[in-house]
């Protein structure tokens, strides 16, 4: 049985599909690191938005997500706060493939 901390920390990043029985298609995971901030991979965000997984420019669109271990899983939205894309020629000291998301204020 998951601990209560994990239930509130594990986030599912979703791709919203219009013509599907279940419009929430999970594309990746993230973790709540503060009450308003989530860490995930930049390529997961790109996938959620239907972009090339390795697109370098930060997207302007909102990200949809939920907390899959909670009973009531309302659809939440987040914006991109910090963006570190995947690098073709990266070095050990570089930060890459990280996205910091901020939950938007319509949290139930």
C-alpha positions as CSV (number, residue, x, y, z in Angstrom):
1,X,0.0,0.0,0.0
2,X,1.5,3.4,-1.0
3,X,2.4,5.8,1.8
4,X,0.2,9.0,2.0
5,X,3.3,11.1,1.0
6,X,3.5,9.1,-2.3
7,X,-0.2,9.4,-3.0
8,X,0.1,13.2,-2.9
9,X,3.4,13.4,-4.7
10,X,3.1,11.2,-7.8
11,X,1.7,13.1,-10.8
12,X,0.6,11.6,-14.1
13,X,1.2,13.9,-17.1
14,X,-1.6,13.6,-19.6
15,X,-2.2,14.1,-23.3
16,X,-5.8,15.2,-23.8
17,X,-7.4,13.4,-26.7
18,X,-10.7,14.9,-28.1
19,X,-12.1,11.8,-29.9
20,X,-11.4,9.1,-27.5
21,X,-13.4,7.1,-24.9
22,X,-10.9,8.1,-22.2
23,X,-9.6,11.5,-23.1
24,X,-6.8,11.3,-20.6
25,X,-3.9,9.4,-22.0
26,X,-0.9,9.2,-19.7
27,X,2.4,10.0,-21.4
28,X,4.7,10.2,-18.3
29,X,5.1,10.9,-14.7
30,X,6.2,13.8,-12.5
31,X,6.7,14.5,-8.8
32,X,5.2,17.2,-6.7
33,X,8.2,18.9,-5.0
34,X,6.4,21.8,-3.3
35,X,2.7,22.4,-2.9
36,X,2.7,24.1,-6.3
37,X,5.7,22.7,-8.3
38,X,6.2,19.6,-10.2
39,X,9.4,18.1,-11.7
40,X,9.1,16.0,-14.9
41,X,11.1,15.5,-18.1
42,X,11.0,18.0,-20.9
43,X,10.4,15.2,-23.5
44,X,7.3,14.1,-21.5
45,X,5.9,17.6,-21.7
46,X,6.6,17.7,-25.5
47,X,4.9,14.3,-25.9
48,X,1.9,15.5,-23.8
49,X,1.5,18.5,-26.2
50,X,1.9,16.4,-29.4
51,X,5.3,18.0,-30.2
52,X,8.5,16.4,-31.3
53,X,9.8,14.8,-28.1
54,X,13.1,16.6,-28.5
55,X,11.9,20.1,-29.4
56,X,14.2,22.6,-27.8
57,X,11.9,25.6,-27.4
58,X,9.8,25.7,-24.3
59,X,6.1,25.3,-25.2
60,X,3.7,28.0,-24.2
61,X,0.7,25.6,-23.8
62,X,-0.7,24.4,-20.5
63,X,0.0,20.9,-19.4
64,X,-2.8,18.6,-18.0
65,X,-2.2,16.2,-15.2
66,X,-3.7,14.4,-12.3
67,X,-2.7,12.4,-9.2
68,X,-3.3,8.8,-10.1
69,X,-3.1,7.3,-6.6
70,X,-5.9,9.5,-5.2
71,X,-9.5,8.3,-5.4
72,X,-10.9,11.6,-6.8
73,X,-8.6,12.5,-9.7
74,X,-9.6,16.0,-10.9
75,X,-8.0,17.2,-14.1
76,X,-5.4,19.8,-13.2
77,X,-3.5,22.3,-15.3
78,X,0.1,23.6,-15.0
79,X,2.3,26.0,-16.8
80,X,6.0,25.6,-17.6
81,X,8.1,27.6,-15.2
82,X,11.6,26.3,-16.1
83,X,12.7,24.4,-19.2
84,X,15.9,22.4,-19.9
85,X,15.5,20.6,-23.3
86,X,17.3,17.5,-24.4
87,X,20.7,18.4,-25.8
88,X,22.3,16.7,-28.8
89,X,25.8,17.0,-27.5
90,X,25.5,17.2,-23.8
91,X,28.2,17.2,-21.2
92,X,28.1,15.8,-17.7
93,X,27.7,19.2,-16.0
94,X,24.7,20.3,-18.1
95,X,21.1,20.1,-17.0
96,X,18.9,18.6,-19.6
97,X,15.5,17.0,-20.2
98,X,14.0,18.7,-17.1
99,X,10.8,20.7,-16.9
100,X,9.6,22.5,-13.8
101,X,5.8,23.0,-13.8
102,X,3.7,25.3,-11.7
103,X,0.1,24.3,-10.9
104,X,-2.4,26.8,-11.9
105,X,-4.7,28.3,-9.2
106,X,-7.8,26.3,-10.1
107,X,-6.7,23.5,-7.8
108,X,-9.7,21.9,-6.0
